[in-house]
Amino acid sequence: MRRVVVVGTCGSGKTTLAARLARKLDVPHVELDALHWEPDWTEADDDRFRKRVGQATSENKWVVDGNYRLARDIVWPRADTIVWLDYSLPLILWRLVRRTFRRIFTREELWNGNRERFLTQLFSRESILLWALQTYHRRRREYPDLFARPENAHLAVVRLSSSRTADKWLETLH
């Protein structure tokens, strides 16, 4: 594994696992959210985002985390491995609630000065919980089909269904 993409529903732990994997492999960690979000929660325009992704994945070794369809045609052909965090919806929702409250109360800075806000993250159309509910089942249907496409035949797919299996898998890597 030299170029790995970690995918899964928001809240599944993509960034956490990708950071651990990158440290273990001693390669750069690329967080697609950091390339996508500008200050004040403004989305980078498509061309800027794609250019950033292309630059970040132009090296020979990296671990990328994120589900951006807009960048898939850049990242996946360059990757050799996909790690899919296919966790249960109740676990994901619990993690999202816990993570969101922690980020709000600690005022943790995410990308480019952005911080999560209580009302926005939990009680609006931009709610991270709503996003998870809207995308969870679609991703579970979509990923197996994407992995089976001929253009993705070069990818080794690692499907992890729990934190415990993820931890055990990481332990097997040298």
N, C-alpha and C positions, 0 to 999 in steps of 0.2 A: 504494500500500500504506500503510494507516494502522493496521490491526489485523490482526496476523499471528500464526498459530499454527504452531509448529515441532513436528513429531511424528516418531517413529521409535523403534526398539528402544533399550532402555537401552544406553548405551555408544556410540551412533551419533554423538554430538556435539551433541545438541539444545541444551544449555545454552550451549556454546561458540559455536555458530552464532547462536543467538538473541541472545546478548550482543553479538556483532559486528554483527548486523543492527540491533539497537536503537541502538547507537552511530551506525551509518551513517545511520539514519533520524531520529536525535535524538528517540527516544521511550523511555518506560519499558520496562524488561525485567521480566517477571513470571515467576518460576520456581515452577511449581506444587508442586514438592517442598518448597519453603520454606513454602508455605501448608499443606501436608499434615502435615509432621512436627513434632511437639511435642518437648520435651526427653526424653531417654532413649529415643529411637526409638519414642515413643508416637504412634500415628496420631490426628490430630484427628478428632473425631466428624464424621459426615457433614454435619450441619447447620452446624457451625462452619466446616468446610472449604468448603462451598458458599457460605456467606456471605462468606468471605474472597475467594474467586474472583470472586464478583459485585462486590464492592467494587473489587478490583484491575482488573477489566475494564469498569468503568463509565465510564471516561474515553474520549475520542475517538481516542486513539493509544496503541498498546502492541504489544509482541512478547511472546507467551506461549510457554513451552516446557513440554511434558509431554503424557502420554498418558492422563490420568485419565478413564476412562469416566464416572465420577460427576460430572465437571464439563463434559463435552462439550456437554450441552444448554444450558449457560450460555455457554461460550466460542465455540463454532462459529457459532451464529446471529449473534453480534456481530462476528465476524471477517470480513475481506474476502479473505484469502489464507491458504492452508495450504501450508507447506513441509514436504515429506516427505523425510526422510533415509533413503533406501532403499539402504543399504550392504550389502556382503557380510557373511555371518556370520563368516568368519575375521577380517576387519578389525575387526568389532565386538568379538569375543572378545579379540583382541590389545589393543585400546584399553582394554577393561575391566580386563584383568590389569595393564596398565601404569598406568592411573589408580588402581586400587585399591592397588597397592603404593606408589605415590607418596603417596596420601592416608594410608595407614597409617604409613609411615615419617616423614612430615613432621608427622603428627598434625593434619592440616588439619581445621579446624572447618567443618562443612557448615551445617546449619540448626539453630538453637536449641541450640547446644552439642553437637550430635551429631558423633561421629567414627566412621569405619569401623574395624572390628576384624578382625584377621587371620583368626581361626577362623570368625567369623560370616560374613564376606564371601566367604570362599573354600571353606569346608568344612562348611556347615550347610544346613538346609532353606531358610534365608533368604539363601543365597548369591546374589550378584548375577550370577555366571556361570550358575547354574542358572536364574535368572529369565530371562536373555537366551535361553537355549536353549529354555525353555518358551514364550516369547512371540514369538520371531522369525518363525516360519512363520505363526503365527496373524495377526500384524499384516500380513504381506505379503498374506495372503488378504483380511483384513478391510478394509484401507484403500481399495482400489479400489471395493469395494461401498459403503462409506460415502460416498465422494466422489460416486458416481453417484446417490445418493438425491436426490429432488426438493427436500427441505429444505436440501440443501447446494449447490444449483445456483448460488447467488450467489457461491460461493467460487472464486477462481482457485487452481488447484493447481499447485504447482511441485514436481516429483519430481526429486530429485538422487540420482544413483547412485554418486557418489564424492566424496572431498574435493576433488579437482581441479575437478570440475564445480561444486561449491559455491563454491569460491574464485572461479572465473570468473564465476559468477552474481552473487556479491556485488560484483565489480568493475564489473558493468554498471549497478548501481544508483547513482542520484544523490541 
